[in-house]
Amino acid sequence: MEKVRVGLIGCGSISDAHLQAYAANPQVKLVAVCDLNAERARAAASKYEIAGVYGDYDELLADPGIDAVSVCTWNNSHAEISIAALRAGKHVLCEKPLCKTVDEALAIEQAVRETGKILQVGYVRRHASNIDVLKRFIDAGDLGGIYYAKASLIRRLGNPGGWFADLERSGGGPLIDIGVHVIDLCWYLMGKPKAVSVSGNTYRKLGNRSHIENYSYYQAADFDPSVNTVEDMANALIRFENGASLMVDVSFSLHARKDSAQISIFGEKGGAEIEPALAITAERHNTILNVDPQLTTPGFDFMDAFGREISHFAKLCRGEAENLCPVEDGVEMIRLLNAVYRSAEEGREIRLDGADR
């Protein structure tokens, strides 16, 4: 088949991971980029030798020479642009989160159904090589039924600022930015059970702590120390219909001794630690075993996972694979994230199997 001709919309920080992965993929040809900032769009086009440069995504979508697009814009524009792209006959890879609200998510899902085009949600951690290995153990029944998972992504000082810190554009702070990754990953590995209740808390106690000196951290291109309307940290307990549960806590800013990433799942026959590196615990012959799979990359390799994600998207566009991250999963994740925020705001558990859903 011919190469998949791809356009990218939104040339911010995450776009470079997409562009690198596309450029390295022999099944893809990058043909256009689009950004409201013309200089930034031209810079991306020059770096990756892309012919088409647009300042209006509608003009890019009108180009019949484009088969598929990556949507890498602010969260509050994901729904609008994804729906427009689908209706323009393009396949879509939409960066996480799918959008801000459940209504938006349902509208995207409807557009997918009506157009018959592909939408892949950017859950890049599902594509990591260590997850591919772990999934084989789970699918073979080696861990038994997964009944508990816990995930923690703690940044002691890591509010990127800019649009990330603007509630209107982002939809939230660490929960919707990095929490979405680990909640989705655990839910995926647990077999995507139906959630029945959510109890969550969010805190705005520390702000972006821009007064801190002598400690560097990533700052968005439009970082403004005076703007911060999102939570510092969030935690949640999610219960599922099959009795399983998931605990999560994430932060942009917390008085922690160090940054940390810890993700674990627990089953009836064994368990697995996913971050900081894949390790499996099991029982054999009345003896507990700690198994360290011998992997080139036992932890999460950002660029390798992006390469695998883009490769999967290209195969989807060519009709060579089944969607690992379909729109339905994006809808459910927005439902869960919104429920956590609502639980925190109302100070109560939110039922997802009744009146609160």
N, C-alpha and C positions, 0 to 999 in steps of 0.2 A: 504493500500500500504506500501511497504518497505520505510525506511527512505531515504531521498535524501542525497547522499554521496557527500560532498563538499570539494573542495580544495581551498586554498586561495593563491593568488600570490601577493607578496609585503607585507612585515611585518613592514611597517612604522607606523606612529602614528594613522592614520585612521583605520588601520587593526584591532586594538583592539576593536573598536566599532563593527565591523563585527563579530569578533571572540566571543565576549561576547554574542551578539544576537544569533549567531548560536548555541553556547553552551547551551543557555537557551531554545532553540526551540526543542520540542519533535519530530518534523517531520524531523529533520536533524541529520546527523552524520558527524562530522569533521574528515576527513581522511588524509589530507595532507596540508602542507604549503610550500611555496617557497620564497626564497629571495636570492639576490646576496650576502648578508652578512650572511654567514653560522651561525655565532654565534647568530644573531638576529632570524634566522629561528628556530634554536634549542631552543632558549628561549621561543618562542611562542608555539612551539610544546610541550615543557615541561609544560608550564603553563596550557594549555588546553588539555593535555593528548592526543596528536595527534600522530599517528604512523608514517606517512610518512613525511619525510623532504627532500626537494630538493633545489638545488642551480641553476637549469636550468628549466625554465618553460616548455620547450619542453618535458623534462622527466616527469614532472608532468602530462602534457596533454596526454602523451602516456599511462598513467595508466588507464586500462579499468575499474578499480574499482571506478572511479570518474565520477559522473553524471553532476556536475555543479561547476563553479568557481566564486569567487569574484576577480575582478581585482582592486588592490589597489596600483598600481605603479605610477611612475611619469606620468604626463599628456602626455608627448611625446611618451610613449610606450603603451598607452591605445589601439590605433587602431591595432597595430601590434599583441599584445597579444590577444585582443578580437577576431580578425579574425582567428588567429591560434586556439583559443579555440573552436570557432564555427565549424571550419573545422575538428577539432578533435572529434566532436560530443558532445561537452559539452554545457550546458546552461550557460549563462553569466550574472552576475550582475557586471556592470562596474561603478566604481566610477565616479562622475561628475568631470570635464566636460567629455563628451563622448570622446573627442580627441582635437586636436589643430586646425585643418583646415577643411574646407568644403569638400575638396577632400577625406580626411581620413574618414570623417563622411559618405560620400556616399559609400565608399568602405566597411565600416562596414555594412551599410544598405543592400548592395548587398549580402554580406556574410550571413546575416540573411535570406534573401529571398532564396538564393541558398541551404542553409543547412536545413532550416525549424526549426532551433533551436531557443530558446528564448534568447533575450537580453533585460534586464531591466536596464535602466539608473538610477544611484544613486541619484535621486532627492528626498532626504529623507524628505524634508519639505512637500511634497505632502502627506506623510503618517502620519503627526502629527495628534493627536487626535482632536485638535481644528479646523484643516482644514477639517477633516471628518464631524464635526458638521456644520461648515460654508457651506460646499458644499451642505448639505441637504437644507439649507435655499435658496441657489442660485438655485438649481435644481427645487425647488418648486415654483420659481418665486417671492419669497418674496422681493428680492432686485431689481427686474426688470432687464433690460438689463444693463450690466456693461459697462460703457463708459469711465471710467478714473480710473487709478491706479497710486499710487506713492509709492516708496520704497526707504528706506535709511538705509544702514548699515555702520556706521561710527566708525572706530577705531582711536582713537587719537594717539596711539602708539601701532602698532600691526602687523608689518611686520615680519613674522616668520623666514625670512632668508632661508638659505639653498637652496634646489631646488625650493621652493616657490618664491625666489627672482632671480632665474636664468631663463631668458626669453626662452632660448633654451629648457629647460626641462618642464617649466610650461606653456608656451604660453602666459603669461601675469601675471599681479598682482591681485589686489583686484577685478577687473571686472570679470576675468575668474575663480577666486577662490571662492569668496563669492557673487559677483554680480550675478553669474549664478543661485544661489539658489533663490534669490528674484525676478529676472526677470522671471525665469521659473514659480515660484509660482503664480505671478500676471497673467501671460499669461494663465496659466492653469485655474485659477479661472474666468478669463474673457471669457472662452470658446474656447481658443486657436485660436483666429482670425488670419487671414493672415496678416503678416507685409508688409507694402508697402514702408516705408522709415525709415531711422535711421539717427539721427544727434547726434554726440558724441564728447566728449572732454576727453583727458587724460592729467595728469600732473605728471612731475617728478621734484619736487621742494625741497623736504625735505630728500629724501633718507631713509635709514633704521633708522636713528637717534640713532645709537648705542652708541653715546656719552652721552645719557640721563642717569642720575643716580637716584637712590632712587625710581624707578618705575618699577615694574616687569611686564613682559608680556611673552607670549608663544614664545619659540624659537625652531626651528626645530633641530633635532639631529645633522645635518650637518651645523648649523649656522656658517657663516663666515662674519664678519662685513665688509670685503673688497669687498664682492660680492653683487651687487644689480643692475639688469638691467631691472626691471619692474616698472610700474607706481606706484605713491603714491596713486592717487585717480582717479576716472573716473565718468563722468555723461553722461546721454543720454536721448533723447526723441525719443520714438518709436511710429510711427503712423501705424494704422491698416486699412485694407480695409473697415471695417464697420464704420469707423469714430472714433473709440475708440483710446485712447492714453495712454502711460505709461511713467512716468518719474522716473528715478532712479539715485541715487548717492551712491558711495561706496568708502571706503578708507582703506588703511593700515596705513597711517600716515597723520595727519591733525591737525592744531592748533585749535582743538575743546576743549571745556571745559570738556567734558566727552564722553565716548563711548555711542552710542545710536543705537537703532534698532526701526524703525518705518515703518510699512507696512499698507497701507489702500487701499480699493477699493470703488468705488462709482457707484451706479446704479440709475435707473430712479425712483425706489420706496424706496430705502434705501441704506445704506452704511455699511461698516464694517471696524473696526480697528483690524488688525491681530496681530501686534506686537506693544507694548510690551505684550498685552493680548487681547484676543478676546472680542470685544464689537460691538454691532449692533445698528445702528440708523435707525428708521423708522418713519412713520406717521400713526396715527390712530385718527379718529374723529377730524380732524383739529388740532391735537396736535402732536408735535414732541416727540418721545420716544427714550430714550437711554436705550438699553437692555443689561444687563450683564449676558450672559449665565452662569449658575452655573456648572462649570467644575472643576474637581480635578486639571487639568493642563490647565489653560486658555491661557498660552503662549506656546512657543516652548520648549518641553522637549527633549533634544538631544537623550538620551539613549532610552526613550520610543518610539520615532519616529524610531530609528534604529531597535528596536525590531519589530515594525509593518512593516517596510520595508523588513526585512529578512523573516518575516512570509509570506508576500505577495509573495516574490520570491520562497519560498518553495512551496507555493500553485500553483504557475505558473508551476514549474517543475513537480508537481504531476497532472497537468491538471485540477486544481480545481478553477481557477480564470482567468480573463482577465487582460492583462498587463496594469497596471496603468501608466507606464512610458516606452512606447515602443521606439524603435530605431528611428522612424520617428520624435518624439519629441526631441530627442537628436540632430538629424541633423538640425532641425529648430533652436534650441538654439545656435549651433555653427555658423550657418549662421548669426544670430543676433549679437553674440559677435564679430565675425570677421568684421561685418559691422560697429560696434561701433569703433573698432580699426582703420579700414580703414578711417572712417569719421574723426577721430581725426588726423590721419596722413596727410590726404589730405585737411583738413580744409573745408569740404563741406558736405552737406547732401548726403547720399547714397540711391539711389532708389533700391528697391528690387523687383519692378514690371516691370522693364524694362532693359535697357542696363547694369546697374550696378549689376544685380543679378548674 
